[in-house]
Amino acid sequence: MGTFYKSNNKFEETIALRDVTPADIVRLLDTQSYFDLLNIPYPTTQEGVIERFLSEGLITKNKGTHHITNLGALLFAKDLNKFDNLKRKAVRVIIYESKSKLKTIREQIGIKGYAVGFTGLVNWINSQLPANEVIGEALRKEVRMYPEIAVRELTANAIIHQNFAVKGFPTVEIFSDRIEISNPGTPLIHPERFIDEYQSRNEKVADLMRRLGICEEKGSGIDKVIWSNEEFRLPPPSFEIKQIRTVVTMYAQKDFSDMTKEEKIRACYQHCCLKYAMNERMTNETVRERFGMTKDDSSKASAIISATRKVGLIKRNGYNSQSRKGARYVPIWA
C-alpha cells in the first residue's frame, strides 16, 4: 500500500501515509462521516470525494500520487493503528476504583479518528460516570454526577489544544471523587484566562472540529464548563499545568461547608469571569446563587468576595455602591 513519511511542515500538514490510491483513501478514512457531520450529500463519484478531501487538506496530491495528511488521519481514520506515527495519539479513558490510581477497573483506548469517534467516545465516558438518583415530579431518574456538556467540551479541548510535538496522548481518568481530563503540552495562555481568551496551536484541527459541530466556537467552550458546573452546584474545576501536561479536574458534589477556602476563592473568581464574559457583573446576590445560599448567608458571600479580592483576582467595578451587598465586581484583568 503506502509508505510512511516525515516532513518539516506543520504537524497537521505532515504526510501520515504516502503513495495511496483513491481506493486506499476511502478504505482507510471514514469519508462518509465527513459528509454526514457537515450535513451535505455524499458525492456521486469517488472523484468528488477525493476533490473535497483535497480542498480540506485531509489528503494531498503530488505528481499524480495521493498522500494522507496527519490532519486527515487524526480526524477521520477508521483505525489509527494503521498509521504508525499516530496510533500513540489515540484518546485513553481509565477508570479507577477509588480516589487513587492503585487499582484500575478498566481502560479503553480509542482506535477511530478524533472526529469520527468523538460522539461514541463521549457517550462511553458519560456511561462510566457515577450517577445520583433524583426524584422529580414523582419520577425517579438517574442524573450523571458531572454535566455532559462539560465532559464533552473538556474532552474536545484536550484533543484540540494538545501539543503534537510532545510525547503522550489525551487522557480521561475517572476517580470516585473527580474526573481528570488532560493532554500533552502546556497551554499558550495562562489558565486563569481560559474563560475569556482563546488560542490554539492546532488551528486546522480546531477549525474543522468546530465546523463539524464537535466543539464550540472560539472561546465559548470553557464558559459552558463553568456555567454547567455552577448549575450542578459542583466545586469549581481546576486548571493546572503539570510538567508537560495540562490537566483539568472536575470534582464530585460537595457541600459548601466542606469546600476548602481555596475552592471557594476559585469558584468566586470563575463566577466573576463568567459574569464578565456574559456582559454581566458579579454581586453578593449572584455569589449566593452560585453556592446555593439564601439571603441570610450574605455575610458568608461577602467573606468569599473579600478573600478573592485579597489575593488579587477580582476588583470592584467602579464605586457604584459603598455597600458590600450592592457592590459589583469584575476580574482583576478587566
Helices and strands as residue ranges (DSSP letters): G 11-13, E 15-20, H 22-28, H 31-37, H 46-56, E 59-62, E 65-69, H 70-76, G 80-82, G 87-89, E 92-96, E 104-109, H 114-128, E 131-136, E 139-144, H 148-160, E 171-174, E 178-184, G 191-193, H 203-211, H 221-231, E 238-242, E 245-251, G 256-258, H 261-277, H 284-291, G 295-297, H 298-310, E 314-316, E 329-331
